[in-house]
């Protein structure tokens, strides 16, 4: 029996706002023909449309309501409404605050008519994946996710501060997608709601590969990779728009 096709495509890698030519948080995970989007922040939709014309995906997961993670879901709603109006609604898994943001951006058509909105905290399966979620430290409710299919586990933090919950999310993951917003030593401020590259790498100890993402605009990403490699023995990769990883 042949192995299912498995890949992860980086749609966006910036935190806060996109640098020129880049986008904010967004990933396309494909497993045996099933396509699920993980977050869709500023400027991530054009990247998605390169791979999925008319926004034809099977599900969307949004970890939290900050616009650098969800604002282009509104743009995806417009694409689906005008170009694929007769298609079934796309399942959208998210915390409740995300729908409030989308309705504020564009109340008509109501996002709940373009998407089949489901509470991410209550979901246990998405297509071929078993889903596990973790509440991670952030300014608003942020749900990290583990997507588990035969011979594949992908974990994603969304946006998080350091804590034992992050390390638990990474355990056993073939690929751990982790925000590494900052560089250098850990800030002394508390509570902490974003991570350094070293903190991301420390949390990733239980994973096989680490994909650093959510870089603060203007950061030298090679510095983040060098810092992460100080504490993580596996492969460390810096997210870049258009990067495709075989899983």
Secondary structure, 3 states (H helix, E strand, C coil): CCCCCEEEEEEECEECCCCCCCCECEEEEEECCEEEEEEECCCHHHHHHHHCHHHCCCEEEECCCCHHHHHHHHHHHHHHHHHCCCCCCEEEEECHHHHHHHHHHCCCCCHHHHEEEEEHHHCCEECCEEEEEEEECCCCCEEEEEEEECCEEEEECCCCCCCHHHHHHHCCCCEEEEECCECCCCCCCCCCCCCEHHHHHHHHHHCCEEEEECEECCCCHHHHHHHHHCCCCCEEEECCCCCEEEC
